[in-house]
Amino acid sequence: MARVRWGGPRLGRQYLAAATVFAALLIASFASFAHLLVERLSRSYLEDVLLSGRERAEELARQLGGKGNLYKVIETKRTALAQISAALSRQQVIDKVQVFDDQGKLVYSSEFRTEGLKGGFPEGSSELIVPAAPEKVVESSTSYQIRAPLEDIGTVVVSVSKPAMAARIAVLRRNLLIQTAVAGGTSLAVLIGAVAFIWHLVQRNAHLESKRRLNEELAALGSLAANLAHEIRNPLNALSINLELLEEDLASRKTPADTVGMARQEVGRLSRLVNDFLVYARPATPMLEEFESQALLRDVAALLTPACERAGVALTVADGSVRILGDRAQLSQVLVNLALNSVQAMESAPTRRVELAARPSDGRVVLEVSDTGPGIPRPELARVREAFFTRRKGGTGLGLAIADRIVAAHGGKLELANRRTGGLVARVILPAAAKE
């Protein structure tokens, strides 16, 4: 039976296009989500740093608050100032902490470096004057300056470095993009696997459904053909009997009977074709019983002996026996059919030999029919079991098809293979009989 195909390339292209569009939408959604998330992260990180810096600056202002000279206040609060400065340095984006007096002159400065803190009282300079600005956060080209008033005696300024902030945000952004890409790639891989698995299930289910429908149609056709063959067989039998009587009558009158004999041969061939077709269309259910393989092979050899002697074929039965569970008559029919095919295939072979054998193999029983003929061409090995396919003139093309059905009804399989040394080996592989 030809393989059932479903859907075709057009449906496959449509399904692939739909899956591609869905995958593209998924990738676009992940990219959009990553972009929005990165932008939101950058803004949130900047806000958190500025808010944290403002809180630290206000805490520092509270620590330095009090009456008196600002220099003396800073000197007495140096420990608290160092602790707050150390906490700010761990953020890795704070550039420096500065304290200005009420005149705008720099009183204290602490610059943060990778090797630690550096702070103290600066040298007097007209440049170290805080510019007047009422805002609590002032943005310059290189930093954000967070200001906290120090009561009436000065101002605390915490500077956030823009390059350090940008570098920190870049690292966070890169890590986030990598994690998003990994999550997106994993989701896409899962999607591709799911799409492939669903497509496999769709094809498999459609194939099984198409095969079921085809089997139903073939069953209906087989039933119709079997009824037709049954109706044809009865007239053929009657015609054969009448031709035999006519041949006898013509022989008594000394009239040539070659034409009648040829007609009888053709009627006989049609009758065999109809009988084979009935067996193929309506296979009988196997009547299972246990028996020895050697007894089966001897019976088959007895049936084959006349045909082998006429064809000059040496027939041998290998030693050894195994227990078989099956329908003895049907298995005998299978082996006879396989052996006759071998005999007919060796008409021009220089060495003509057919061997019947039985052996156990991996918990199963193997019945073999091997010959020394020409074998079967490789392109035809897959077709010889199809109904009405024959390589022999006058053959019905149903012998191997019937044998294959009988073996399948026994829960086994029929294998055909060319031998390396020449010839063909047919293997009937059956379940082994249960051990007592």
N, C-alpha and C positions, 0 to 999 in steps of 0.2 A: 504494500500500500504506500502511495506517495506521501511524503511528509506534508502535514497540514500547515499552511502558512496563514498568518493573520496580521491585519494591520497594514503591512507593506511599508515601503520606504517613506511614503507621504505622511502616514501617522507618526512614524519615528521622527521625521523632521519637525512636525508640529510639536510633539512632546519635547524634543530637544530645544526648540525655540522658546517654548513656555518656560522650561527649566532655566534657560539662559537668562531670559528676562527677569525671572524671579530672583536668580542669583545676583544679577546686576542691581536690582532694587535693594537687595539685602546689603550688598557692598556699599551702595550709595547711602543707605540709612546709617550704616556703621561709620562711614566717612563723615556724614553730617553730624552724627552724634559725637564723634571724636572732636570735630572742629568746635562745636558749641561747648563741649566739656572743657577743652583746652582754654578757650577764651574765658569761660567762667572761672576756671582754676586760676588763670593769671590775675583776673580782677580780684578774686577772693583772696589770693595770696598777698597781693599788694595791700588790700584793705586790712588784712590781719596783721601784716608787718607794721603798717602805720598806726593801727590801733594799739598794738603791743608797745611800740615805741612811745606813743603818747602816754600810755599808762606808766611806763618806766620813767619818762621825763617828769610827770606829775609826782610820782613817788620820790624821785630824786629832789624835786623842789620842796616837798614836805620834809625830807630829811635835812635839807639845808636851811629850812626856815628858821627864823629867830632874829632877835635884835642885835645890833652891834656890827662890827666890821666884818665884811663878807670874807676877807682873807682868813680871819680868825675862825669864822664859822666853818669854812672848808677844811682848815687844818684840824679842827676838833671832830669833823665828820668824815675824815679821810677813810676810815674803815667801811662805813656804810656806802661811801662813794665808790670804793673799790669793788664791793660786792655787787652793787647795781651795774657797774661798768662791766664786770665779768659776766653777769647774766645777759647783758646786751650783746656782748661779743659772741656768745654762743649762737646767736641767730645768723651769723655769717654775712649779714647784709648791712649792719650798722657800721658806719664809717668812723664817727667820732662823737664824743660828748663834750660840750663846751658850756661854761658858765660865764655870763657877762654880768657886770655890775649895773647899777641904775643909770650910769653914764654911757653904757654901751661898750665899755672896754672889757676885753677878754681877761678873765680872772683865772680860769682853770680849763685845761684841754686834755682830753684823753683820746688818742688815736689807736684804733684797733688793727693789729697785724696778726699774721698767721702764727708768729712765734710768741705772742702774748700781748700784754697791755703796756702802753707807754703813756704816762700822764704826769701832770705836775703844774707848777706855776709858770706861765710863759713870760718871755722877755717883753718888756713894754714896747708897743709899736702902734702907730696911728692906724695901721691897717686892721688890727685886731679889734675892730669895733663892730658890734652887731648892727646891721641896718635896721632902721625903724620899720616895723610892719605889724599891723594889728592882727593878722591871721595867725592861727595856731599851727598851720602847715604851709610852708612856703616852698615852691618847686623852683629849682634852678636847672641849669643844663646838665649838671652831674649828680644832683642829689635832691632828696626831699629833706627840708629842715623842719623838725617838729619842735615847737616852742612851748614852754611852760613857765608862767610868771613865778618869780621867787619873792612873793609878797611885794614889798616896796624897795627891796635892795638889789634886784637884778633879774636875770632871765636864764633859764636852762634851755639849751638847744641840743637836740639829738639829731644827727645827720644820717640819713639812710642813703647809701651809695646806689645810684642808678645802675652802673655797670655790674655791681655785685648782685643787685636785684634781678637784672636781666639774665645773668648767668644762672642764678638759682632757678628762675622761672623756666629757662631753656632746659635745664636738667630735668625738672619736674615734668615739663611738657614732653620731652623725649621718652621718659619712662612711661608716661601715660599713653603716648602713641604706641609704644611697643606693646604694652599690655592690651590696648584696644585692638591692635593688629593681630595679636595672638588669639584673643577672644573671637575676633571676626573670622580669622582663618580656621579656627576650630569649628565655629558654627557653619562656615561654608563647607568644610570637609564633611561634617555630619549631614548637611543638606544634600551634598552630592551623593553620599552613600545612601541616604534615604531615597533620593530620586532614582538611583540605579536599582535599589532593591524593589521599589514600587513598580518600576518599569519591568523588572524581571517577573514579579508576581502577575502583573497585567498580561504580559505575553504568555506566561505559563497557564494562567486561567483561561485566556482566550484560546490557546492551543488545545487545552483539554476540552473546552466547550465545542470547538470546531471538530475535534476528533470524535467527540460523543455524537454530534449530529451526523457526521459522516458514517459512523458505525451504525447508527439507526437507519440511515438511508440504505447502506449496504445490506443491513439485515432484512429490510423490506424488499430490496431488490433480490437478495438471495432467496427469500421465501417465494417470491414470484417465479424466479428462475427454476427453483426446485420443483414447484408445482408444474411448470411447463415441461421440465425434463421428465417428470413422472408420466405426464400425458404422452410424451414422445416415445418413451421406452416401450410401452405396451404395443403400439403399432409396429415398432421395430422388431419386437420379438415375433409378432405374427408374420411380418414380412420375411424374417429369417427362416421361420419354419416352412413357409410356402415356397421360398426359394430352394430350400433343401429338397422338398418333395418334387419341385420342378426339375432340379438337377438329376434326381434319380430317374424321373420319367424320361428325360432327354437321353440319359445314359443307356436306358433299355432300348431306345429307338436308334441308337448309334448316331446321335446328333451331337455336334461339338457343344460342349458345356463350358467353354472358357469364359464366355460372357457372364453366365450365371454364377460361376465361381468368383469372378471378380466382384460381381454385385454382392455376393455373400460376404466377401472380405470387407467391403466398404460398410455394409450393414453392421458387421461385427465391430469395426473400428468406431462407428457412431455409437454403438451400444456401449463400448468401453468408455467412450468420452462421457456419455450420459451418466453411467454408473459412477465414474470418478467425480463428476460434477455434483452428483447427489451426495456423495461422501463428503466432499469439500463444503457444500452449502449446509448440510445438516450433520455435523460431526457428532458421533455417539459419545455419551458420557463414559469415561473409563470405568470398568469394573475391577477395582483394585484387589490384588491378592499377592501373597508372597511366594516366590519361587526362586530357583537357582538359575543364574545366568547361563551356566554350561548347558542345561537342558534346553533353554531357549535357543542358544546358538546351534545346538545339534539339530533341532527342528528346522531352523532356517536353512542350515546347510543341506538338509535332506530335500527341502523344496527347491533349492537352487541347483542341485547337482545336475539334472537334465540339461538346463540352459547352459551351465558351465561346460559340460561335455561337448555340446554342439558347437560352442564358441571356442573350444580349446583353451579354457581358462582353468588354472590350478586353484582349487578352493581349499583353504586350510582354516582350522579352528584352533586358536591359541589355547594353551592350558590355563588353568586358573578359573575360579568361580567365585561369585559374590551373590549375596541375597538381594533380590530386587522386589520392590513393591510397585506393582503396576498391572495394567491390563495386558495379559500375555498375548492375546490375539492381535491387539492393536500394535504392540511393540514388534511382534513378528512381522506385521504388515510393513512397518517402518523399515526394519532391517532388510527385508526382501526387496523393497523398493530401492533402497540405497545400493544394495549389492547388484541388482539388475542394471541400474544406471552405470555402475562401474564396469560390468561385463560389456554393455553396449558401447561404452566409451573406449574399450581396448581393442576394437576391431583391427586397427592398423598398428598396434603396439608390438614391438619385437618380443617383449617379455609380458606374459599375461598371468597375473596372479592376484587373487582377492583373499584377504585375511579378515576373519571375524575374531574379535577379542573383547574381553570385559575385564575391568580393573577398578579398584576403589581409588578415589582421589579427593582429599580434603573433606571427608565426610559425605561424599556423594559417589554415585556409581556412573562409570563412563563405559558406554558400549561403542566400539569402534569398528568401522568398515573401511579398510584401506586397500588401495589398488596400485598398480604400476603403470597406469595409463598416462595420457598427456596432461591430466589435470584440467582446471578451469581457468581461462584467462582472467587476470586480476580485475579488469573493469566489469566482468560479468559475475563475480563472486557475490556481490550484493544484490543481484537481480534474479539469480536462479531459483530463489524460493517464492518469487512472485507468481501469482496465478496466471496460467496460460503462457508463461515464458518457457520456451524449450529450445535446445540446441540440436535436437534430433528430429530428422524428417519423419513425420507420421506420429510424433509424440503429442500427448494431450497438454503437456505443460502444467499438469496438476499434481504430479507425483510428489515432488518436493514440497509443494504447498500443503498437501494433505499430511505429509510426514511432519512438517513443522507445526501444524495445528495439533496433531496427536501428541507430540512431545510437549508442547505448551500446555495442553490439557492435563498432563501428568505433573505439571509444576517444574518442568525442566527446560532445556534449550538445545537447539540443534546447531552445531558449528561445522563449517566446511573450511578446509584449509589445504593449500597445495603443499606437498612434501618437498623438502630440499633435495632429496634423492630422486624426485620424479614421482608423479602420481598424485592422487588425492586421498585425504583422510576425512571421513565424516564421523563426528563424535556426537553421540546422543548422551547428554548429561542429565541424570535423574537424581532425585532425592534418594538417599539410602534408606533401606528398610530399618525399622526400629529394632534395636537389639533387645533380645529377651533377657 
